[in-house]
Amino acid sequence: MCIRLLFVARPAVGGMANHIRSLCTLIDPARYSITLACPASTADLISDLPVSYIPLPIADRLSPPADLRVLGALYRLMRQGDYDLAHTHGLKAALLATLAYRATKVPLVITLHNRLPEPRRKSLRILTNAVLRWVLKTATHVVVVSQAQADEILRRRLLASQRLSVIPNGISPDAFTAHAVDADRVRQSWGIPPDGLLILMVGRMIAAKGVEDLLTAAQVLVRQGNYYFALAGAGPDLAGFRQVAQETGLTERVRFLGYRDDIATLLQCADIFVLPSYSEGMPLTVLEAMAAGKPIVATRVGGIPELIEHDVTGVLVEPRQPRILAAALHHLAQDPARRERLSRAAKTHVTTHFTDTEMVRRLLLVYQQLLARH
């Protein structure tokens, strides 16, 4: 008997996109039939896979008129689709799915890929917690990708621990090991001289990723050495970051690459990987850099410390401290032996503990337990 799964996702790029693709790739199609309801941009993820697609134009941010239309479509889909289990990815998809959930009695799983919002104003924080508590308690089960997320949910009393599972993100390490890449040619195409040191960031181009901090750190570093920076990713703040780089005289040293689907190639061209985020769940880009054998400097936020042990598998710094970030990058750049030591340890760690096959195995166990109770 084939179990029918409905995946619901908002626009997905980067880590969430790769996570969904891993599920759709590794879940056995002989045992599970997957339908992905999502925007057309996300559907590109599964165009080459045996997965059904239903257009569902979920917006990334709140948009009441459009959200009401999507909610109606999702309600009809969940009522008429005859699915055995529904699984949402991201908070926006979870909110819409819980509103439509009365259309079906099948198990509903929510995966949260990022830290939940927590406004500073007390009145807004109380309201936000009430909405989040209702969303999470409506679900049959909630999955988070880091222990830091689970701790936050329990601290805010949003859900009982028995309805919460931590399943870390995973990758296919083989996809990021050294392969035939003409790194010198790629670097030359970006205007990087042979003796230049390339620092790579991969992530969504939004303020929460700490991009401006990296640009501030770059201003310090370019006065200290032959440093170059490549930033891969799309997002609503990309134009603003380009403007900052231009206004601060960094256009010769910083390359904005836009959205890229060849992250393994980019990693092979880099000397150091950096992620200066303010908030994270369990960033796949860090896992990918570890698998590629790159030394990493990242902020001590969210699930990152669950991946990186300071000065063992990478370097951790506090967020929102661009001068400290610059110093950490400079010290690492000046110490090739340390970079090699950190890279080897990181590669071993990710291969041992954070594979996509283990991630899918643990998720399927959750599915099976929920289905057995319904």
VOBA-1610 file (N, C-alpha, C; in pm, whole numbers, padded with zeros to 5 digits, always signed):
BEGIN
Met+00084-00120+00000Met+00000+00000+00000Met+00088+00125+00000Cys+00063+00216-00093Cys+00142+00338-00106Cys+00083+00447-00017Ile+00165+00504+00068Ile+00121+00610+00159Ile+00129+00743+00085Arg+00019+00819+00089Arg+00010+00945+00013Arg+00046+01062+00103Leu+00153+01133+00067Leu+00203+01247+00143Leu+00175+01376+00069Leu+00131+01476+00143Leu+00116+01611+00089Leu+00219+01701+00156Phe+00312+01755+00078Phe+00406+01854+00128Phe+00355+01992+00088Val+00358+02087+00182Val+00316+02224+00156Val+00434+02315+00193Ala+00472+02403+00100Ala+00590+02487+00123Ala+00568+02627+00070Arg+00625+02723+00139Arg+00631+02860+00090Arg+00744+02867-00014Pro+00769+02986-00074Pro+00884+02997-00165Pro+01010+02952-00093Ala+01080+02856-00150Ala+01195+02797-00083Ala+01321+02819-00165Val+01422+02871-00098Val+01555+02883-00159Val+01655+02836-00054Gly+01777+02812-00098Gly+01884+02778-00005Gly+01856+02652+00074Gly+01871+02662+00208Gly+01863+02545+00293Gly+01731+02474+00288Met+01619+02548+00296Met+01489+02483+00292Met+01467+02414+00159Ala+01509+02478+00051Ala+01493+02418-00081Ala+01569+02286-00089Asn+01692+02284-00042Asn+01772+02162-00047Asn+01714+02054+00045His+01659+02097+00157His+01596+02003+00250His+01477+01933+00183Ile+01390+02011+00120Ile+01273+01952+00053Ile+01316+01860-00060Arg+01416+01903-00136Arg+01463+01818-00245Arg+01520+01686-00192Ser+01591+01690-00080Ser+01643+01566-00022Ser+01530+01471+00015Leu+01423+01524+00075Leu+01309+01439+00109Leu+01248+01376-00016Cys+01228+01460-00116Cys+01163+01410-00239Cys+01253+01312-00314Thr+01383+01323-00295Thr+01477+01234-00363Thr+01492+01101-00292Leu+01498+01105-00159Leu+01537+00986-00083Leu+01419+00906-00028Ile+01301+00964-00018Ile+01185+00886+00026Ile+01145+00790-00085Asp+01132+00665-00051Asp+01108+00557-00148Asp+00974+00577-00221Pro+00976+00602-00354Pro+00850+00625-00427Pro+00763+00499-00436Ala+00821+00382-00409Ala+00741+00259-00411Ala+00654+00249-00285Arg+00693+00320-00179Arg+00617+00314-00054Arg+00542+00443-00025Tyr+00590+00554-00079Tyr+00530+00684-00051Tyr+00508+00760-00181Ser+00389+00812-00198Ser+00357+00898-00312Ser+00352+01042-00262Ile+00438+01127-00319Ile+00453+01264-00269Ile+00388+01362-00366Thr+00307+01452-00311Thr+00255+01568-00384Thr+00309+01693-00317Leu+00369+01782-00394Leu+00425+01906-00341Leu+00337+02022-00386Ala+00274+02089-00290Ala+00193+02207-00317Ala+00274+02329-00277Cys+00305+02414-00375Cys+00400+02522-00350Cys+00399+02620-00467Pro+00467+02734-00454Pro+00481+02825-00568Pro+00562+02761-00681Ala+00545+02815-00799Ala+00612+02758-00917Ala+00764+02759-00900Ser+00818+02862-00835Ser+00964+02869-00819Ser+01017+02752-00737Thr+00941+02711-00637Thr+00983+02597-00555Thr+00966+02467-00631Ala+00867+02459-00719Ala+00843+02337-00795Ala+00961+02300-00883Asp+01043+02398-00919Asp+01162+02367-00999Asp+01253+02268-00928Leu+01242+02261-00796Leu+01327+02170-00719Leu+01304+02025-00756Ile+01181+01992-00794Ile+01145+01851-00808Ile+01105+01818-00952Ser+01141+01903-01047Ser+01099+01882-01186Ser+01154+01752-01244Asp+01265+01702-01190Asp+01326+01579-01242Asp+01299+01459-01151Leu+01207+01474-01056Leu+01180+01368-00960Leu+01037+01314-00975Pro+01013+01189-00930Pro+00878+01131-00940Pro+00784+01185-00834Val+00761+01317-00839Val+00678+01386-00740Val+00572+01467-00813Ser+00448+01459-00767Ser+00341+01539-00827Ser+00351+01683-00777Tyr+00303+01777-00859Tyr+00311+01918-00825Tyr+00174+01982-00840Ile+00136+02060-00739Ile+00013+02138-00744Ile+00049+02284-00718Pro+00018+02375-00811Pro+00051+02517-00789Pro-00023+02573-00668Leu+00052+02636-00579Leu-00006+02699-00461Leu+00079+02822-00431Pro+00035+02939-00476Pro+00121+03059-00471Pro+00129+03122-00332Ile+00186+03048-00237Ile+00206+03102-00103Ile+00310+03213-00109Ala+00275+03329-00054Ala+00370+03440-00049Ala+00463+03421+00070Asp+00583+03477+00057Asp+00681+03463+00164Asp+00638+03539+00288Arg+00576+03655+00270Arg+00534+03738+00382Arg+00381+03749+00384Leu+00327+03801+00492Leu+00183+03813+00505Leu+00127+03906+00398Ser+00023+03859+00330Ser-00045+03935+00225Ser-00191+03893+00226Pro-00274+03956+00312Pro-00409+03904+00341Pro-00494+03867+00220Pro-00509+03951+00116Pro-00595+03909+00004Pro-00543+03783-00065Ala-00413+03781-00093Ala-00355+03663-00158Ala-00358+03542-00065Asp-00332+03564+00064Asp-00332+03454+00159Asp-00471+03390+00171Leu-00576+03471+00164Leu-00711+03415+00171Leu-00741+03326+00051Arg-00693+03368-00067Arg-00714+03284-00187Arg-00637+03153-00174Val-00514+03161-00126Val-00434+03039-00107Val-00499+02950-00001Leu-00550+03011+00105Leu-00614+02933+00211Leu-00734+02855+00156Gly-00813+02920+00072Gly-00926+02850+00011Gly-00882+02733-00074Ala-00777+02755-00154Ala-00726+02648-00239Ala-00669+02534-00155Leu-00600+02568-00048Leu-00542+02465+00038Leu-00650+02388+00112Tyr-00755+02457+00154Tyr-00867+02389+00220Tyr-00929+02285+00126Arg-00953+02326+00001Arg-01012+02231-00096Arg-00917+02115-00123Leu-00788+02144-00131Leu-00689+02039-00157Leu-00686+01938-00043Met-00686+01986+00078Met-00678+01895+00192Met-00808+01818+00212Arg-00920+01876+00170Arg-01048+01807+00183Arg-01066+01702+00074Gln-01021+01732-00046Gln-01049+01646-00161Gln-00932+01555-00200Gly-00812+01583-00147Gly-00693+01514-00197Gly-00674+01372-00153Asp-00744+01329-00049Asp-00735+01191-00002Asp-00591+01154+00035Tyr-00526+01239+00114Tyr-00389+01213+00157Tyr-00389+01141+00291Asp-00279+01072+00320Asp-00264+01002+00446Asp-00193+01088+00551Leu-00112+01185+00507Leu-00038+01270+00599Leu+00000+01398+00527Ala-00010+01511+00596Ala+00032+01640+00541Ala+00153+01690+00619His+00247+01749+00547His+00373+01794+00609His+00406+01932+00552Thr+00410+02033+00639Thr+00438+02169+00595Thr+00582+02207+00628His+00635+02300+00547His+00773+02347+00566His+00773+02499+00575Gly+00820+02549+00690Gly+00823+02693+00712Gly+00699+02741+00786Leu+00714+02854+00856Leu+00606+02903+00942Leu+00486+02951+00862Lys+00507+03017+00748Lys+00394+03067+00671Lys+00308+02952+00620Ala+00369+02848+00569Ala+00294+02731+00523Ala+00223+02664+00640Ala+00288+02661+00756Ala+00226+02601+00874Ala+00102+02677+00917Leu+00109+02810+00915Leu-00006+02891+00953Leu-00125+02863+00861Leu-00104+02862+00731Leu-00212+02838+00637Leu-00267+02696+00650Ala-00177+02601+00669Ala-00222+02461+00679Ala-00303+02437+00804Thr-00267+02501+00915Thr-00345+02481+01037Thr-00483+02546+01025Leu-00492+02657+00953Leu-00623+02719+00928Leu-00711+02629+00842Ala-00648+02553+00752Ala-00724+02466+00662Ala-00739+02325+00718Tyr-00681+02300+00835Tyr-00670+02163+00885Tyr-00804+02097+00915Arg-00906+02177+00945Arg-01036+02115+00975Arg-01096+02044+00854Ala-01035+02063+00736Ala-01083+01993+00617Ala-01042+01846+00615Thr-00955+01807+00706Thr-00906+01669+00704Thr-00875+01624+00845Lys-00868+01496+00867Lys-00833+01442+00998Lys-00702+01363+00992Val-00627+01376+00886Val-00500+01304+00875Val-00395+01375+00960Pro-00287+01306+00996Pro-00182+01371+01074Pro-00123+01491+00999Leu-00093+01595+01076Leu-00030+01715+01021Leu+00105+01735+01090Val+00212+01734+01012Val+00347+01755+01063Val+00394+01892+01017Ile+00453+01966+01109Ile+00512+02096+01076Ile+00662+02087+01096Thr+00740+02126+00996Thr+00884+02143+01015Thr+00915+02292+01016Leu+00980+02335+01123Leu+01024+02474+01136Leu+01174+02479+01106His+01210+02555+01005His+01350+02559+00961His+01428+02674+01023Asn+01357+02769+01084Asn+01423+02887+01136Asn+01369+02921+01274Arg+01436+03014+01340Arg+01393+03061+01470Arg+01256+03130+01458Leu+01171+03112+01557Leu+01040+03174+01556Leu+01049+03322+01593Pro+00959+03403+01539Pro+00961+03546+01574Pro+00929+03567+01722Glu+00996+03666+01782Glu+00972+03700+01922Glu+00989+03851+01937Pro+00882+03928+01915Pro+00892+04074+01921Pro+00938+04122+02058Arg+01001+04239+02060Arg+01048+04295+02187Arg+00934+04356+02268Arg+00839+04421+02200Arg+00726+04482+02272Arg+00642+04374+02338Lys+00610+04395+02466Lys+00541+04293+02543Lys+00407+04258+02482Ser+00329+04358+02440Ser+00196+04331+02385Ser+00205+04247+02258Leu+00300+04282+02171Leu+00317+04204+02048Leu+00370+04065+02077Arg+00457+04055+02177Arg+00512+03924+02213Arg+00404+03832+02266Ile+00313+03885+02347Ile+00202+03803+02399Ile+00113+03755+02285Leu+00081+03846+02192Leu-00003+03809+02078Leu+00067+03706+01990Thr+00196+03729+01962Thr+00272+03636+01877Thr+00277+03498+01940Asn+00304+03492+02069Asn+00310+03362+02137Asn+00175+03291+02134Ala+00066+03366+02147Ala-00067+03305+02142Ala-00094+03244+02005Val-00058+03316+01898Val-00078+03263+01762Val+00010+03141+01739Leu+00138+03152+01778Leu+00230+03039+01759Leu+00185+02917+01838Arg+00138+02940+01960Arg+00092+02828+02043Arg-00026+02758+01976Trp-00118+02836+01919Trp-00233+02776+01851Trp-00188+02698+01728Val-00097+02755+01649Val-00049+02687+01527Val+00018+02555+01563Leu+00111+02559+01658Leu+00188+02439+01689Leu+00102+02332+01758Lys+00008+02375+01842Lys-00077+02276+01910Lys-00181+02216+01818Thr-00212+02286+01709Thr-00306+02229+01611Thr-00242+02113+01538Ala-00111+02121+01515Ala-00041+02014+01444Ala-00038+01887+01527Thr-00026+01776+01457Thr-00010+01648+01526Thr+00130+01635+01584His+00228+01687+01510His+00367+01678+01555His+00446+01791+01491Val+00548+01838+01564Val+00633+01946+01515Val+00778+01898+01512Val+00844+01925+01402Val+00985+01890+01384Val+01065+02018+01374Val+01175+02024+01447Val+01269+02136+01435Val+01404+02078+01394Val+01490+02164+01339Val+01616+02115+01284Val+01734+02137+01376Ser+01710+02195+01493Ser+01819+02213+01589Ser+01764+02207+01731Gln+01851+02170+01824Gln+01812+02167+01964Gln+01784+02308+02016Ala+01853+02407+01960Ala+01829+02546+02000Ala+01684+02586+01974Gln+01628+02544+01862Gln+01488+02574+01833Gln+01397+02505+01934Ala+01425+02379+01963Ala+01343+02304+02058Ala+01346+02371+02195Asp+01465+02412+02239Asp+01478+02477+02368Asp+01396+02606+02374Glu+01397+02680+02263Glu+01320+02805+02258Glu+01170+02778+02267Ile+01122+02679+02194Ile+00980+02645+02196Ile+00936+02603+02337Leu+01020+02525+02404Leu+00987+02481+02539Leu+00996+02598+02638Arg+01094+02684+02620Arg+01107+02800+02709Arg+00984+02890+02701Arg+00932+02907+02579Arg+00817+02994+02559Arg+00684+02921+02581Arg+00692+02794+02617Arg+00575+02711+02646Arg+00476+02710+02529Leu+00531+02690+02412Leu+00448+02687+02292Leu+00398+02547+02259Leu+00464+02444+02314Leu+00428+02307+02281Leu+00489+02214+02385Ala+00422+02102+02410Ala+00476+02002+02502Ala+00587+01923+02434Ser+00683+01880+02512Ser+00802+01815+02456Ser+00769+01685+02384Gln+00665+01613+02426Gln+00634+01484+02364Gln+00580+01499+02223Arg+00543+01620+02184Arg+00494+01642+02047Arg+00598+01715+01961Leu+00722+01709+02006Leu+00830+01783+01940Leu+00949+01692+01916Ser+01002+01694+01795Ser+01121+01615+01762Ser+01228+01704+01702Val+01352+01676+01739Val+01467+01743+01677Val+01527+01648+01574Ile+01521+01687+01448Ile+01582+01608+01341Ile+01675+01702+01264Pro+01805+01699+01292Pro+01897+01792+01227Pro+01896+01776+01075Asn+01925+01886+01008Asn+01942+01880+00864Asn+02056+01786+00828Gly+02049+01735+00708Gly+02156+01648+00660Gly+02183+01673+00513Ile+02301+01637+00470Ile+02339+01654+00330Ile+02402+01525+00279Ser+02424+01520+00149Ser+02500+01412+00088Ser+02645+01459+00079Pro+02731+01413+00170Pro+02868+01465+00172Pro+02941+01448+00039Asp+02912+01339-00032Asp+02982+01314-00158Asp+02961+01426-00259Ala+02848+01496-00249Ala+02819+01603-00345Ala+02908+01724-00327Phe+02978+01732-00212Phe+03056+01851-00183Phe+03205+01823-00165Thr+03246+01701-00191Thr+03388+01671-00188Thr+03452+01720-00317Ala+03583+01730-00313Ala+03655+01786-00428Ala+03623+01710-00556His+03589+01784-00659His+03566+01725-00789His+03629+01816-00894Ala+03611+01780-01018Ala+03683+01849-01126Ala+03630+01992-01143Val+03696+02085-01079Val+03661+02227-01090Val+03788+02304-01122Asp+03782+02383-01224Asp+03895+02470-01257Asp+03882+02597-01173Ala+03920+02584-01046Ala+03901+02694-00952Ala+03977+02819-00995Asp+04095+02801-01049Asp+04174+02917-01092Asp+04102+02996-01200Arg+04040+02924-01292Arg+03968+02992-01401Arg+03847+03068-01346Val+03773+03005-01254Val+03655+03071-01197Val+03698+03196-01119Arg+03799+03182-01037Arg+03846+03296-00958Arg+03895+03409-01049Gln+03963+03371-01156Gln+04011+03472-01249Gln+03895+03546-01314Ser+03785+03473-01342Ser+03668+03537-01404Ser+03603+03638-01310Trp+03627+03623-01180Trp+03576+03719-01082Trp+03676+03831-01055Gly+03788+03829-01125Gly+03888+03934-01105Gly+03974+03915-00982Ile+03989+03791-00935Ile+04068+03764-00816Ile+04208+03721-00858Pro+04312+03789-00814Pro+04449+03755-00854Pro+04493+03624-00791Pro+04597+03561-00844Pro+04643+03431-00791Pro+04676+03434-00641Asp+04724+03548-00591Asp+04760+03555-00450Asp+04646+03610-00363Gly+04528+03627-00420Gly+04413+03675-00343Gly+04354+03566-00256Leu+04302+03603-00140Leu+04235+03507-00052Leu+04085+03532-00060Leu+04010+03429-00099Leu+03867+03443-00127Leu+03784+03392-00009Ile+03700+03480+00043Ile+03607+03448+00150Ile+03467+03440+00090Leu+03399+03327+00109Leu+03269+03301+00047Leu+03159+03300+00152Met+03048+03365+00119Met+02926+03353+00197Met+02815+03305+00105Val+02735+03211+00151Val+02619+03163+00078Val+02497+03178+00169Gly+02397+03250+00122Gly+02278+03267+00205Gly+02181+03365+00141Arg+02063+03371+00197Arg+01963+03463+00148Arg+02007+03606+00176Met+01989+03694+00081Met+02035+03831+00096Met+01930+03914+00172Ile+01933+03894+00304Ile+01845+03967+00395Ile+01929+04013+00514Ala+01876+04112+00587Ala+01953+04171+00697Ala+01989+04067+00804Ala+01898+03971+00829Ala+01920+03874+00936Ala+02039+03783+00911Lys+02090+03780+00790Lys+02209+03700+00760Lys+02338+03772+00794Gly+02328+03896+00840Gly+02448+03968+00881Gly+02535+04016+00766Val+02474+04037+00650Val+02552+04076+00532Val+02621+04210+00553Glu+02550+04305+00613Glu+02613+04435+00635Glu+02732+04425+00729Asp+02724+04335+00828Asp+02839+04313+00915Asp+02958+04261+00835Leu+02931+04170+00741Leu+03040+04118+00658Leu+03100+04229+00573Leu+03016+04317+00519Leu+03068+04427+00439Leu+03150+04523+00524Thr+03107+04545+00648Thr+03186+04628+00739Thr+03319+04562+00771Ala+03316+04430+00795Ala+03441+04357+00819Ala+03531+04362+00696Ala+03471+04357+00577Ala+03550+04363+00455Ala+03627+04494+00444Gln+03564+04603+00488Gln+03634+04732+00484Gln+03761+04728+00568Val+03757+04658+00680Val+03875+04643+00765Val+03978+04553+00698Leu+03931+04441+00644Leu+04021+04340+00592Leu+04096+04384+00466Val+04031+04459+00380Val+04098+04498+00256Val+04215+04593+00283Arg+04218+04654+00401Arg+04332+04737+00439Arg+04445+04654+00499Gln+04417+04526+00528Gln+04515+04440+00592Gln+04577+04338+00499Gly+04514+04314+00386Gly+04566+04211+00297Gly+04489+04203+00167Asn+04524+04104+00089Asn+04468+04088-00046Asn+04341+04002-00038Tyr+04241+04054+00030Tyr+04118+03979+00055Tyr+04012+04012-00051Tyr+03939+03907-00090Tyr+03827+03921-00182Tyr+03709+03845-00124Phe+03588+03886-00166Phe+03465+03831-00108Phe+03367+03796-00219Ala+03306+03678-00208Ala+03199+03638-00300Ala+03076+03606-00216Leu+02964+03669-00249Leu+02839+03650-00177Leu+02737+03590-00273Ala+02698+03466-00248Ala+02604+03396-00334Ala+02468+03390-00267Gly+02365+03431-00340Gly+02230+03425-00287Gly+02146+03540-00340Ala+02016+03518-00343Ala+01921+03621-00382Ala+01840+03661-00260Gly+01765+03770-00273Gly+01682+03813-00162Gly+01642+03958-00175Pro+01544+04002-00096Pro+01487+04136-00112Pro+01584+04250-00081Asp+01692+04222-00007Asp+01785+04329+00031Asp+01911+04332-00054Leu+01914+04252-00159Leu+02036+04243-00240Leu+02076+04377-00300Ala+01980+04450-00355Ala+02011+04581-00416Ala+02070+04676-00313Gly+02016+04674-00192Gly+02067+04760-00086Gly+02210+04724-00048Phe+02241+04595-00045Phe+02378+04554-00011Phe+02475+04594-00122Arg+02432+04582-00245Arg+02517+04629-00356Arg+02548+04777-00341Gln+02447+04854-00299Gln+02465+04997-00282Gln+02565+05026-00170Val+02555+04951-00062Val+02649+04968+00049Val+02792+04940+00003Ala+02809+04832-00072Ala+02943+04798-00122Ala+02998+04908-00212Gln+02911+04966-00295Gln+02955+05073-00383Gln+02993+05198-00303Glu+02910+05233-00206Glu+02935+05354-00128Glu+03058+05343-00040Thr+03097+05223-00004Thr+03213+05204+00084Thr+03338+05164+00009Gly+03333+05171-00124Gly+03452+05146-00204Gly+03493+05001-00214Leu+03396+04909-00202Leu+03428+04767-00203Leu+03400+04698-00336Thr+03360+04772-00437Thr+03316+04707-00561Thr+03427+04625-00628Glu+03552+04659-00605Glu+03662+04582-00664Glu+03694+04456-00586Arg+03645+04449-00464Arg+03679+04334-00378Arg+03561+04243-00345Val+03440+04288-00371Val+03320+04211-00336Val+03244+04175-00463Arg+03211+04046-00477Arg+03132+03998-00591Arg+02998+03946-00539Phe+02890+04005-00586Phe+02756+03954-00556Phe+02717+03861-00671Leu+02703+03733-00642Leu+02685+03632-00745Leu+02538+03602-00774Gly+02445+03653-00691Gly+02305+03621-00710Gly+02277+03476-00674Tyr+02157+03431-00711Tyr+02122+03291-00682Tyr+02209+03197-00764Arg+02262+03095-00700Arg+02346+02996-00767Arg+02301+02856-00728Asp+02303+02766-00825Asp+02271+02626-00796Asp+02396+02539-00804Asp+02515+02601-00806Asp+02641+02528-00814Asp+02727+02555-00691Ile+02665+02541-00573Ile+02734+02575-00449Ile+02859+02489-00430Ala+02854+02363-00470Ala+02972+02277-00457Ala+03091+02336-00534Thr+03064+02390-00650Thr+03171+02452-00730Thr+03223+02577-00660Leu+03133+02661-00611Leu+03175+02783-00542Leu+03262+02751-00421Leu+03225+02648-00347Leu+03302+02611-00229Leu+03443+02568-00266Gln+03458+02499-00378Gln+03590+02456-00419Gln+03679+02574-00457Cys+03618+02686-00489Cys+03694+02805-00527Cys+03732+02892-00408Ala+03673+02867-00293Ala+03690+02955-00177Ala+03804+02907-00088Asp+03861+03001-00014Asp+03962+02969+00086Asp+03900+02958+00225Ile+03800+03041+00254Ile+03732+03041+00383Ile+03583+03062+00358Phe+03500+02995+00437Phe+03355+03016+00432Phe+03313+03094+00554Val+03220+03189+00536Val+03174+03270+00648Val+03022+03278+00648Leu+02963+03277+00769Leu+02819+03297+00784Leu+02796+03383+00907Pro+02773+03514+00891Pro+02762+03605+01005Pro+02619+03631+01050Ser+02534+03530+01048Ser+02390+03545+01073Ser+02359+03594+01213Tyr+02241+03657+01227Tyr+02187+03694+01358Tyr+02097+03584+01413Ser+02043+03501+01325Ser+01949+03397+01367Ser+01956+03282+01266Glu+01955+03159+01315Glu+01959+03043+01227Glu+01886+02926+01293Gly+01842+02833+01209Gly+01795+02705+01258Gly+01913+02609+01258Met+01929+02538+01147Met+02043+02449+01126Met+02089+02470+00983Pro+02178+02568+00959Pro+02209+02610+00823Pro+02279+02504+00740Leu+02214+02466+00630Leu+02272+02369+00540Leu+02402+02420+00478Thr+02412+02551+00458Thr+02534+02604+00396Thr+02657+02573+00481Val+02642+02574+00613Val+02755+02539+00699Val+02788+02391+00683Leu+02686+02305+00679Leu+02711+02163+00657Leu+02782+02141+00524Glu+02740+02212+00422Glu+02800+02196+00290Glu+02946+02240+00290Ala+02974+02351+00357Ala+03112+02398+00366Ala+03199+02299+00444Met+03143+02241+00549Met+03217+02140+00626Met+03248+02019+00537Ala+03146+01973+00461Ala+03167+01858+00374Ala+03269+01886+00265Ala+03274+02011+00221Ala+03370+02049+00117Ala+03511+02071+00172Gly+03527+02059+00304Gly+03659+02075+00363Gly+03707+02218+00367Lys+03617+02309+00399Lys+03653+02450+00406Lys+03656+02498+00551Pro+03755+02577+00588Pro+03753+02637+00721Pro+03639+02738+00730Ile+03576+02745+00847Ile+03452+02822+00861Ile+03463+02920+00977Val+03413+03040+00954Val+03390+03137+01061Val+03240+03166+01059Ala+03173+03144+01172Ala+03028+03164+01179Ala+02991+03220+01315Thr+02872+03277+01322Thr+02826+03336+01447Thr+02767+03229+01540Arg+02775+03258+01668Arg+02728+03166+01770Arg+02578+03189+01793Val+02495+03146+01697Val+02351+03166+01706Val+02280+03037+01664Gly+02157+03020+01715Gly+02072+02909+01674Gly+02143+02775+01686Gly+02131+02695+01579Gly+02190+02562+01579Gly+02334+02557+01534Ile+02397+02671+01504Ile+02534+02669+01455Ile+02630+02607+01557Pro+02620+02640+01687Pro+02710+02575+01783Pro+02689+02424+01796Glu+02576+02373+01747Glu+02555+02229+01745Glu+02633+02164+01631Leu+02673+02245+01534Leu+02754+02196+01422Leu+02902+02221+01444Ile+02933+02339+01497Ile+03073+02382+01507Ile+03114+02391+01653Glu+03221+02322+01687Glu+03287+02339+01816Glu+03402+02435+01794His+03403+02541+01871His+03500+02649+01848His+03643+02597+01852Asp+03716+02631+01748Asp+03857+02596+01729Asp+03881+02446+01719Val+03774+02370+01695Val+03787+02227+01668Val+03736+02197+01528Thr+03612+02238+01497Thr+03557+02218+01363Thr+03527+02351+01293Gly+03569+02460+01353Gly+03546+02591+01293Gly+03572+02700+01396Val+03539+02822+01361Val+03558+02937+01449Val+03423+03002+01472Leu+03389+03025+01600Leu+03264+03089+01635Leu+03292+03230+01688Val+03208+03324+01647Val+03216+03462+01697Val+03075+03506+01735Glu+03068+03611+01815Glu+02938+03665+01853Glu+02878+03744+01736Pro+02745+03743+01723Pro+02682+03818+01614Pro+02690+03969+01637Arg+02671+04043+01529Arg+02664+04189+01531Arg+02794+04254+01581Gln+02906+04186+01557Gln+03036+04238+01597Gln+03130+04233+01477Pro+03114+04325+01380Pro+03190+04314+01255Pro+03342+04323+01273Arg+03390+04397+01370Arg+03535+04407+01390Arg+03591+04277+01447Ile+03515+04214+01535Ile+03556+04083+01585Ile+03551+03980+01473Leu+03449+03990+01388Leu+03440+03902+01271Leu+03562+03921+01181Ala+03601+04046+01157Ala+03717+04074+01073Ala+03844+04015+01133Ala+03859+04029+01265Ala+03978+03976+01331Ala+03984+03824+01320Ala+03869+03758+01338Ala+03866+03612+01330Ala+03903+03564+01189Leu+03849+03632+01088Leu+03881+03596+00950Leu+04029+03620+00920His+04082+03733+00967His+04222+03765+00941His+04315+03663+01008His+04289+03631+01134His+04375+03536+01204His+04372+03399+01137Leu+04255+03358+01092Leu+04243+03229+01024Leu+04315+03232+00890Ala+04301+03342+00818Ala+04366+03355+00688Ala+04518+03348+00700Gln+04571+03398+00811Gln+04716+03403+00830Gln+04774+03274+00887Asp+04692+03174+00907Asp+04737+03050+00970Asp+04692+02928+00888Pro+04763+02896+00778Pro+04723+02784+00692Pro+04714+02651+00767Ala+04803+02627+00862Ala+04799+02500+00935Ala+04670+02487+01016Arg+04627+02596+01076Arg+04501+02594+01151Arg+04383+02571+01058Arg+04385+02634+00942Arg+04276+02613+00845Arg+04268+02467+00806Glu+04381+02404+00784Glu+04383+02263+00744Glu+04330+02175+00857Arg+04371+02205+00980Arg+04325+02125+01095Arg+04174+02135+01113Leu+04119+02255+01107Leu+03976+02275+01123Leu+03898+02209+01009Ser+03951+02218+00889Ser+03882+02162+00773Ser+03870+02010+00783Arg+03978+01945+00821Arg+03975+01799+00832Arg+03876+01755+00939Ala+03878+01822+01054Ala+03787+01784+01162Ala+03642+01808+01123Ala+03616+01918+01055Ala+03478+01950+01013Ala+03426+01846+00914Lys+03510+01808+00821Lys+03467+01711+00719Lys+03433+01576+00783Thr+03514+01533+00877Thr+03486+01407+00948Thr+03357+01417+01027His+03335+01530+01091His+03216+01549+01176His+03088+01543+01095Val+03083+01614+00984Val+02959+01617+00906Val+02932+01482+00842Thr+03036+01413+00797Thr+03017+01283+00735Thr+02965+01180+00834Thr+03003+01196+00959Thr+02964+01101+01063Thr+02824+01127+01118His+02787+01255+01129His+02667+01288+01207His+02554+01357+01129Phe+02579+01408+01011Phe+02478+01493+00947Phe+02455+01455+00801Thr+02417+01331+00777Thr+02388+01287+00641Thr+02239+01298+00611Asp+02208+01315+00483Asp+02067+01325+00444Asp+01993+01193+00461Thr+02062+01082+00446Thr+01996+00952+00463Thr+01951+00933+00608Glu+02032+00977+00705Glu+01993+00967+00845Glu+01877+01062+00876Met+01880+01181+00817Met+01771+01277+00836Met+01638+01217+00788Val+01638+01158+00670Val+01515+01101+00614Val+01471+00979+00695Arg+01565+00897+00737Arg+01530+00780+00818Arg+01455+00822+00944Arg+01504+00925+01012Arg+01440+00970+01137Arg+01304+01032+01110Leu+01291+01103+01000Leu+01160+01162+00967Leu+01058+01054+00936Leu+01098+00951+00862Leu+01005+00843+00829Leu+00959+00769+00955Leu+01044+00761+01055Leu+01002+00701+01182Leu+00889+00783+01245Val+00899+00916+01236Val+00792+01003+01286Val+00664+00976+01208Tyr+00674+00972+01076Tyr+00557+00941+00993Tyr+00491+00812+01036Gln+00573+00708+01050Gln+00519+00575+01081Gln+00451+00573+01216Gln+00506+00640+01314Gln+00444+00645+01447Gln+00311+00718+01443Leu+00305+00828+01368Leu+00179+00904+01360Leu+00072+00826+01283Leu+00111+00765+01173Leu+00016+00688+01093Leu-00038+00568+01170Ala+00045+00508+01253Ala+00000+00392+01333Ala-00107+00430+01433Arg-00108+00558+01473Arg-00208+00603+01573Arg-00334+00654+01507His-00338+00669+01376His-00456+00720+01307His-00521+00606+01227
//
